[in-house]
C-alpha cells in the first residue's frame, strides 16, 4: 500500500469507528474514546508493512 492508501484507509476507519461508537458505546464512554481508538488504528495502519511474495 502506498502512503495515500494508508491515509485513505485511516480516514475511513475513523469515520466508521466514530459512527459505530455513537450508535453503541456513546451512552457508556464519551466520544473522545472513539478518537483514541481511531488514532491507534491509524498508527497500526500507517506502520504495518505488507510482506511481498
C-alpha positions in Angstrom: 0.0 0.0 0.0 1.2 3.5 -0.8 1.1 6.3 1.7 -2.0 7.7 0.0 -3.8 4.3 0.5 -2.8 4.3 4.2 -4.1 7.8 4.7 -7.4 7.0 2.9 -8.0 3.8 5.0 -7.1 5.6 8.2 -9.7 8.3 7.5 -12.3 5.7 6.5 -11.6 3.7 9.8 -12.0 7.0 11.8 -15.4 7.7 10.2 -16.7 4.1 10.7 -15.4 3.8 14.2 -17.0 7.2 15.1 -20.4 6.2 13.7 -20.3 2.8 15.5 -19.2 4.5 18.7 -22.1 6.9 18.5 -24.6 4.1 18.0 -23.4 1.6 20.5 -20.8 3.0 23.0 -21.7 6.7 23.5 -24.0 6.0 26.5 -21.1 4.5 28.4 -18.0 6.2 27.2 -17.7 9.8 25.6 -16.8 10.3 22.0 -13.2 11.1 23.0 -12.8 7.3 23.3 -13.5 6.8 19.6 -10.8 9.4 18.8 -8.3 7.5 20.8 -9.3 4.1 19.3 -9.2 5.6 15.8 -5.8 7.1 16.5 -4.5 3.7 17.5 -6.0 2.1 14.4 -4.4 4.8 12.2 -1.0 4.2 13.7 -1.3 0.5 13.1 -2.3 1.0 9.5 0.5 3.5 8.9 3.2 1.4 10.4 2.1 -2.1 9.2 4.3 -3.4 6.5 3.0 -5.8 3.9 5.1 -8.9 3.0 5.8 -9.1 -0.7 5.8 -12.5 -2.2 
